[in-house]
């Protein structure tokens, strides 16, 4: 669904009434049918936990290859296609880019029964990369994908020439900080209430430091369309399971075991902390302080370089691509990917 562009003369009339309030989100299928990625999604079929599953992925080959591969892992409320700008940048630099949709997300299978763990998702991705004949690469993860990329790097360290973490969730242990446990059933009931308006409100506050640009509505509609589609219940159920995974499977205690070069990129205005809305106000005030958490995490990683963006939030690669891209290329150039 395209963004409606109003004539300049009308903007002053309707400025008090956002365009998004006048439109309805689209309806997409269980595997995001109806939403087109910037490139055709491919599919890898494999067996996991006794069932046949389908992992969607993007495989972008550059016009002039530099012989290196970059693997990108998306966040909880993102898909492989939300890496579009980064994929184009890396492709222009000669990288072959692999960006999967993890099981339970986007264009991949949404199993009715599945034991979600970062280890399992890492193993699924490892199988995909083996299928593609890819054995060594730069690994970049954003948000929850940062937790997954960390777990992958811990499980398969010889495969990762450089680990790049973009505002990763998991810089703090939410349980120890005082975020109360929600059962999967409680998360499910909460997720069933998801709307385009609730997604936009959360993303504006958390991901973009209070800012909003019309082009970001594309990603809101991508998510809202699944919650507005025929597979809404399965989408909500898998989402609930994934929130439980984030809460119960911290990776921060293993920073010291990451012996490859790590580029940690953090928006200092990020305040992401899944589940913090259920915590007392006094606890909420202590959570998601990425300006502090980034420094703490980097200090515990043996070979970390910390890049901080003073005015950006949880998704710097979307909020300010020019600033993010320059820092990313500089950080990648400092490490040989061979």
SEKOL-512588 format. One record per residue (C-alpha): residue in one letter; x, y, z negated. Coordinates in steps of 0.02 Angstrom, whole numbers. Example, Ala and Ser with C-alpha at 12.3 -4.5 7.8 and 13.67 -1.06 7.14 Angstrom:
% residues 2
<A,<615,-225,-390>>;
<S,<684,-53,-357>>;
This chain:
% residues 338
<X,<0,0,0>>;
<X,<80,163,54>>;
<X,<98,322,-47>>;
<X,<-24,457,7>>;
<X,<64,620,47>>;
<X,<-43,774,23>>;
<X,<-21,936,121>>;
<X,<74,1068,22>>;
<X,<-79,1180,16>>;
<X,<-176,1049,-80>>;
<X,<-42,1011,-208>>;
<X,<-79,1164,-312>>;
<X,<-263,1120,-316>>;
<X,<-243,941,-373>>;
<X,<-85,956,-477>>;
<X,<-183,930,-638>>;
<X,<-251,766,-570>>;
<X,<-112,645,-522>>;
<X,<-134,557,-355>>;
<X,<-114,387,-439>>;
<X,<-269,418,-545>>;
<X,<-373,426,-386>>;
<X,<-316,260,-312>>;
<X,<-343,79,-357>>;
<X,<-198,-44,-365>>;
<X,<-191,-177,-230>>;
<X,<-223,-360,-261>>;
<X,<-77,-479,-233>>;
<X,<-66,-667,-241>>;
<X,<11,-778,-374>>;
<X,<178,-773,-284>>;
<X,<161,-590,-236>>;
<X,<81,-632,-70>>;
<X,<32,-470,17>>;
<X,<180,-369,-45>>;
<X,<319,-357,83>>;
<X,<501,-346,34>>;
<X,<625,-242,132>>;
<X,<694,-406,200>>;
<X,<610,-575,228>>;
<X,<612,-681,71>>;
<X,<684,-855,88>>;
<X,<635,-1001,-22>>;
<X,<736,-1135,-110>>;
<X,<637,-1289,-165>>;
<X,<707,-1390,-309>>;
<X,<652,-1501,-452>>;
<X,<655,-1437,-630>>;
<X,<573,-1508,-786>>;
<X,<487,-1642,-684>>;
<X,<404,-1528,-557>>;
<X,<440,-1458,-386>>;
<X,<471,-1271,-393>>;
<X,<506,-1137,-265>>;
<X,<632,-998,-295>>;
<X,<618,-849,-179>>;
<X,<777,-754,-140>>;
<X,<851,-623,-26>>;
<X,<1010,-665,70>>;
<X,<1078,-510,155>>;
<X,<1232,-529,263>>;
<X,<1332,-372,307>>;
<X,<1378,-316,481>>;
<X,<1562,-309,432>>;
<X,<1598,-436,295>>;
<X,<1731,-407,164>>;
<X,<1730,-590,114>>;
<X,<1647,-560,-54>>;
<X,<1476,-600,-124>>;
<X,<1369,-504,-250>>;
<X,<1229,-593,-344>>;
<X,<1095,-479,-418>>;
<X,<978,-527,-560>>;
<X,<819,-425,-585>>;
<X,<738,-371,-748>>;
<X,<577,-422,-835>>;
<X,<465,-295,-747>>;
<X,<563,-298,-585>>;
<X,<588,-409,-433>>;
<X,<732,-442,-314>>;
<X,<664,-307,-198>>;
<X,<682,-173,-331>>;
<X,<869,-190,-298>>;
<X,<837,-123,-122>>;
<X,<947,31,-136>>;
<X,<1089,-65,-218>>;
<X,<1077,-204,-89>>;
<X,<1093,-79,52>>;
<X,<1243,2,-32>>;
<X,<1334,-163,-60>>;
<X,<1293,-225,114>>;
<X,<1368,-67,188>>;
<X,<1525,-106,87>>;
<X,<1537,-277,166>>;
<X,<1462,-386,29>>;
<X,<1347,-531,62>>;
<X,<1208,-503,-65>>;
<X,<1103,-639,-146>>;
<X,<955,-578,-250>>;
<X,<839,-713,-317>>;
<X,<667,-699,-395>>;
<X,<680,-804,-552>>;
<X,<551,-939,-587>>;
<X,<399,-856,-667>>;
<X,<428,-693,-572>>;
<X,<371,-610,-412>>;
<X,<377,-722,-258>>;
<X,<438,-877,-352>>;
<X,<335,-1016,-431>>;
<X,<230,-980,-585>>;
<X,<224,-1150,-672>>;
<X,<79,-1186,-788>>;
<X,<196,-1279,-906>>;
<X,<381,-1233,-917>>;
<X,<510,-1218,-1054>>;
<X,<585,-1047,-1015>>;
<X,<762,-1016,-1074>>;
<X,<905,-911,-1011>>;
<X,<1004,-1071,-994>>;
<X,<870,-1147,-882>>;
<X,<856,-993,-772>>;
<X,<1046,-987,-758>>;
<X,<1050,-1170,-707>>;
<X,<913,-1139,-577>>;
<X,<1016,-997,-504>>;
<X,<1172,-1104,-507>>;
<X,<1081,-1236,-405>>;
<X,<1028,-1104,-278>>;
<X,<1206,-1040,-260>>;
<X,<1274,-1217,-241>>;
<X,<1143,-1246,-106>>;
<X,<1208,-1091,-17>>;
<X,<1389,-1144,-37>>;
<X,<1433,-994,-145>>;
<X,<1559,-1030,-282>>;
<X,<1632,-861,-335>>;
<X,<1552,-691,-339>>;
<X,<1520,-528,-431>>;
<X,<1368,-548,-542>>;
<X,<1256,-400,-583>>;
<X,<1107,-404,-699>>;
<X,<984,-268,-747>>;
<X,<875,-262,-903>>;
<X,<822,-441,-946>>;
<X,<926,-491,-796>>;
<X,<1074,-428,-896>>;
<X,<1038,-556,-1031>>;
<X,<1024,-690,-897>>;
<X,<1184,-634,-810>>;
<X,<1274,-641,-978>>;
<X,<1212,-817,-1009>>;
<X,<1261,-869,-832>>;
<X,<1436,-797,-855>>;
<X,<1455,-892,-1019>>;
<X,<1398,-1055,-938>>;
<X,<1494,-1037,-775>>;
<X,<1639,-919,-811>>;
<X,<1747,-979,-666>>;
<X,<1614,-924,-542>>;
<X,<1606,-743,-598>>;
<X,<1745,-626,-540>>;
<X,<1661,-476,-621>>;
<X,<1507,-460,-731>>;
<X,<1408,-298,-708>>;
<X,<1273,-260,-836>>;
<X,<1151,-119,-801>>;
<X,<1053,-65,-956>>;
<X,<1041,-245,-1015>>;
<X,<909,-293,-1140>>;
<X,<987,-390,-1282>>;
<X,<1112,-262,-1345>>;
<X,<1029,-286,-1515>>;
<X,<944,-430,-1604>>;
<X,<763,-373,-1613>>;
<X,<717,-502,-1744>>;
<X,<855,-449,-1863>>;
<X,<814,-266,-1832>>;
<X,<638,-295,-1898>>;
<X,<529,-321,-1743>>;
<X,<392,-442,-1801>>;
<X,<365,-605,-1709>>;
<X,<221,-616,-1586>>;
<X,<158,-788,-1537>>;
<X,<148,-829,-1353>>;
<X,<-41,-826,-1370>>;
<X,<-33,-649,-1440>>;
<X,<82,-593,-1300>>;
<X,<-38,-674,-1176>>;
<X,<-188,-576,-1239>>;
<X,<-86,-416,-1231>>;
<X,<-26,-452,-1054>>;
<X,<-203,-485,-993>>;
<X,<-239,-301,-1027>>;
<X,<-99,-241,-912>>;
<X,<-152,-108,-786>>;
<X,<-65,9,-664>>;
<X,<-92,150,-788>>;
<X,<-13,55,-933>>;
<X,<134,2,-825>>;
<X,<164,181,-765>>;
<X,<151,255,-939>>;
<X,<276,131,-1009>>;
<X,<399,149,-864>>;
<X,<393,339,-865>>;
<X,<431,346,-1051>>;
<X,<558,205,-1057>>;
<X,<635,180,-885>>;
<X,<644,358,-820>>;
<X,<667,466,-976>>;
<X,<501,554,-952>>;
<X,<524,586,-766>>;
<X,<415,523,-624>>;
<X,<434,523,-436>>;
<X,<295,469,-316>>;
<X,<406,337,-234>>;
<X,<415,241,-398>>;
<X,<229,202,-383>>;
<X,<280,67,-259>>;
<X,<355,-33,-401>>;
<X,<206,1,-515>>;
<X,<88,-66,-383>>;
<X,<199,-216,-354>>;
<X,<172,-270,-535>>;
<X,<-6,-208,-555>>;
<X,<-58,-298,-396>>;
<X,<-13,-467,-472>>;
<X,<-111,-426,-630>>;
<X,<-255,-372,-517>>;
<X,<-249,-531,-412>>;
<X,<-321,-707,-420>>;
<X,<-171,-772,-518>>;
<X,<-187,-646,-659>>;
<X,<-201,-775,-798>>;
<X,<-46,-871,-742>>;
<X,<51,-709,-719>>;
<X,<6,-656,-895>>;
<X,<47,-827,-968>>;
<X,<220,-836,-890>>;
<X,<252,-656,-943>>;
<X,<208,-701,-1122>>;
<X,<328,-848,-1117>>;
<X,<465,-736,-1051>>;
<X,<441,-608,-1190>>;
<X,<460,-751,-1314>>;
<X,<622,-800,-1227>>;
<X,<692,-624,-1244>>;
<X,<649,-616,-1429>>;
<X,<711,-788,-1480>>;
<X,<869,-806,-1374>>;
<X,<991,-664,-1411>>;
<X,<1157,-659,-1319>>;
<X,<1241,-517,-1414>>;
<X,<1333,-633,-1532>>;
<X,<1435,-702,-1388>>;
<X,<1505,-541,-1313>>;
<X,<1678,-594,-1370>>;
<X,<1670,-749,-1261>>;
<X,<1656,-649,-1099>>;
<X,<1834,-658,-1034>>;
<X,<1802,-592,-859>>;
<X,<1802,-404,-823>>;
<X,<1637,-326,-877>>;
<X,<1566,-162,-811>>;
<X,<1432,-104,-932>>;
<X,<1324,36,-861>>;
<X,<1203,122,-979>>;
<X,<1078,264,-967>>;
<X,<1095,354,-1133>>;
<X,<910,404,-1133>>;
<X,<857,222,-1121>>;
<X,<750,167,-1269>>;
<X,<698,-7,-1214>>;
<X,<661,-133,-1352>>;
<X,<529,-263,-1304>>;
<X,<400,-285,-1440>>;
<X,<445,-128,-1535>>;
<X,<266,-66,-1523>>;
<X,<222,-198,-1651>>;
<X,<353,-140,-1776>>;
<X,<326,-12,-1915>>;
<X,<367,168,-1864>>;
<X,<521,168,-1976>>;
<X,<588,17,-1880>>;
<X,<538,83,-1710>>;
<X,<645,237,-1740>>;
<X,<801,127,-1754>>;
<X,<773,27,-1594>>;
<X,<830,48,-1415>>;
<X,<964,178,-1449>>;
<X,<1069,140,-1295>>;
<X,<1183,288,-1326>>;
<X,<1247,191,-1478>>;
<X,<1214,13,-1422>>;
<X,<1317,28,-1263>>;
<X,<1472,80,-1359>>;
<X,<1447,-57,-1488>>;
<X,<1429,-192,-1356>>;
<X,<1578,-134,-1253>>;
<X,<1689,-134,-1408>>;
<X,<1654,-320,-1432>>;
<X,<1691,-373,-1253>>;
<X,<1875,-413,-1220>>;
<X,<1883,-331,-1048>>;
<X,<1742,-206,-1039>>;
<X,<1728,-38,-953>>;
<X,<1583,68,-1014>>;
<X,<1497,193,-898>>;
<X,<1366,305,-977>>;
<X,<1238,414,-887>>;
<X,<1193,558,-1000>>;
<X,<1025,603,-923>>;
<X,<961,435,-861>>;
<X,<852,299,-935>>;
<X,<830,112,-913>>;
<X,<838,104,-723>>;
<X,<980,220,-666>>;
<X,<995,131,-499>>;
<X,<818,189,-459>>;
<X,<810,353,-554>>;
<X,<969,429,-479>>;
<X,<1043,316,-345>>;
<X,<1180,438,-293>>;
<X,<1253,451,-468>>;
<X,<1232,265,-501>>;
<X,<1306,211,-334>>;
<X,<1462,317,-355>>;
<X,<1494,243,-528>>;
<X,<1458,67,-468>>;
<X,<1578,74,-322>>;
<X,<1714,149,-431>>;
<X,<1690,13,-561>>;
<X,<1693,-125,-431>>;
<X,<1847,-54,-344>>;
<X,<1943,-64,-507>>;
<X,<1924,-255,-507>>;
<X,<1977,-375,-371>>;
<X,<1833,-489,-328>>;
<X,<1942,-622,-249>>;
